[in-house]
Amino acid sequence: MNEEELIEFIVKAISGSKELWRTITNGVMEIDVVKNEDFDESKLVHFYRKGFLYSRYYLDIEPNENVEQKDYIEHIGNLLKRLWETEFKAIAACDFEEELPRKGGREKIS
């Protein structure tokens, strides 16, 4: 999937809109799709250890002003589930991983 397809997927997944080049927003959060300067396809084999650090893209996500933490966490959890349902490998790196489905992707599906 190329960058534009990824952006369109995320726009639909969060019922958001595209702002600027790689920024997606909705009423809860703002997502920047960032090309990873450390991208290395050979290191993706170990994705669930530290391989995710070498993915082609990463998402920089911030809550909008006045959004409650629980709502923000819920929306990130929903985005992760949509990504996983579509066979994307995704792991959250944040202070609240334990509160997300599958601990933010660190727990594999049984």
URMOGI-V964926 format. One record per helix or strand of 2 or more residues. SS is the DSSP state (a for helix, b for strand). FROM is the first residue (numbers start at 1). TO is the last residue. If there is no record, write none. Layout:
SS|FROM|TO, SS|FROM|TO
This chain:
a|3|13, b|17|19, b|23|25, b|29|35, a|41|46, a|51|54, b|57|63, a|69|85, a|97|99, a|102|105
